[in-house]
């Protein structure tokens, strides 16, 4: 009998709607349904407000003439390469202080050691030959593989490319040319050439190839 009375009292308390209206303070309304909340007796000022939850969020529509966000930045995105009127200008505006992949470094190394004394068009042509070889199916498929292939480039020592003088202007130009050639951002006179040699030599293989261009001290063939 006592247990039933206590249970009935708890259920009754659970359905209480309490309004505390204390003179000199704000009115506080609290509704408790299905649960029992116990606050310290006589301490109405410390009672916590029960949060109110709604089924869906309230969305306030923006006025049609609300100002749009403005994004400030450079005229070129990071994915858009710079353009130029001449190869020299393109080399000048191409960044050369960014980290390079091993492949791009091999291409820049070949340009540096094989043709750093050549005009920019000659350096680009050397890069073009290396890239053409990787795409031909007749040579290694990577820049490093093409450059270090046995008996192809005389500057290679024991299958390795020497360390360039990276603080020099010649190295920075080689890096720029490597990027330009790799991204195909400037046409080369070498076209689809796969071979080249200096004009002061006459290798036997040149008799069976078709000459495509002569740029400064190099002759190019396909």
N, C-alpha and C positions, 0 to 999 in steps of 0.2 A: 504493500500500500504506500509506504514511504517512497519507494523507488518510482512508482507511477506519478506521485505528486511532484517529485523533483523533475522528472522528464517533461511533465506538462508545463511546469514553470519555465524550463529552458526553452521550449517551443514558443511559449508566450513571449518571452523576452526576445526571441529571434525575430518576431514580427512587430516589435515596438517601433513606432515612428516618434522620435524624440526631437523636440524643438527647445533649444536652450536659448532663452532670451534674457540676457543679463543687462540690467540698466547700466549705461555707460560703455557697453561693448557691442560689437557686431553680432547680429543674430546668426546662429549656426544651425543648419538643418542637416540631419544625418539619417539616411535610410539604410537599414541593414536587412537583407533578404537572404534567407537560407544559410546564414553564418552568424556566429555569436562573437561580438566584439566586447571586450571588457576594458574599461578605462578606470584609472584610479578614482575612487569615490571622492566627490567634492572638488575635483580638479578640472573643471570644465574648460579652463583657459588652455590646457595642454592637450585637449582632444585633437586627434589628427582628422583632417578632412578625408572622406572616402573619395578616391578618384572616380570620375565619370568616364565611361568608355562608350564610344559610338561605333556603329557597325561599319560605316564607310567614312573615309576622310573627307573633310570639307575642303573643296578646291575653289579658290577665288580666281575667276578668269581675269587675265590681264586685258587692259583696254587695247583696242586695235592700234592705237597710235603710240603704244609704249615704245620707248627708245630701245634699239637693238644694241647688243654688246659689240664693242669695237675691239678688234684684235690688232695690236701694233706689232710690227716686225719688219724684216727685210723684204725687199721687193722680190727676191728669189727665195724659194723654199730650199730646205737642205737637200731635197731630191732633184732640184732643177739645176743643172750645170750652167755656169756662166757662159755667155756668148761673146764673140768678138769678131772684128772685121778682118783681122790678120792672125796668122799662126803666132807671131811674136806677141801680139796683144793677148791672145788666149793663154799662152805660156805665162805671161806676166800676172794674170789674174787667177790662175789655177793655184789653189792652196797646196803647199808642199810641206807643211809642218804637222800634218796629221799622221796617225799611226798607219803603217802599211802592212798588208798581208805578205807572207813569204813569197807568194807568186809575183805580186806586183814589185817587190824588191828585186827579184831575179830579173824581171823585165827592165827595171831602171838600171840595174847593174850592167846589163848587156849594152844598153844605150850609152852609159857612162864610159865603159872601157873600150867599146868598139867604135864609138862615133862622137865622143864629146868635143872633138876639134872640128866636127862637121857643122854646116849650117843647120838650123832647126828642121828644115825640110829633109835633110839627110838623116838626122837622128830619128825623125818620125818614120822614115822609110825603113830603117833598121828594125824599129819596133814593129812595123807592119809585117815584115818578113817573119819575125818570130811568132806573131799572132797567127799569121796564115799557116805556118807549119803546125801549130796546135790544132787547127781545124781541118787539116788536109787528110788525116788518117794515115799518112806516110811517115810521120815523125811522132815523137812523144806528144801526149795530149795536154801537157802542162808547160807553162813558161820555163820553170826551173828545169824540167826534163829536156826541153829543146836547147836551152842555153848550155847545159852541162853535158849534153850528148858528146860522146867521144869524137875527137878530131873535127869538131865543127867550129869552135871559136878558140882562137889562139891565146886569148887572155885567161882562159880557164886553166887552173893548175890542179892536177890530181882530182878532177871532177868537182872542183869547188871554185866559186867566184871570189876573187880577192875583195878585201874590204875597201870600199871607196872612201874618199875624203869627204865626209858628209857635211863638213862646214863650208864647203866650196860652192861657188855659184854654179859650177858645172854640174854638181850633183843635184842641186835644186832644179836646174833645167831638165835633167834626166828624169827626175821624179815627176815633174809636170808633164813631160812628153809621154811618159809611161801611162799616166792617168788618161791623157787625151787619146792615146792610141787604144788603150783598153776599153774606153767608153765610146770609141769610134766617133769622136767629136770633130774630126778634121780629116778630109780626104788626103791620101798620100799619092804622090806620083808613082810610087812603087806598085800600086794596085794589088794584083793577086800574085806578086812575086814570091818565090820560095827560096831564092838563092841570091847571093851577091858576093862580090869580091872587090878588092882595091884595084884601081886602074894600073898600078905598077906591077901587077902579077897577071899571069895568064894561065889559070888552072885548066887541066885537060877536060874537065867536065863541062866547061863553058861552051865548048863547040857543039854540044848536043842540046843546048838550052836556047830559049828565045829571049833575047834582051828586051826588057820593058822600059828601062829608064837609066839615065846616067845623071847622078846627083853629086856634084862636087867631085870627090875622089873615089866614089863607088859606082859600080855598074850592077844593075839588078836584072834578074832573070826569072822566068817561070818555066 
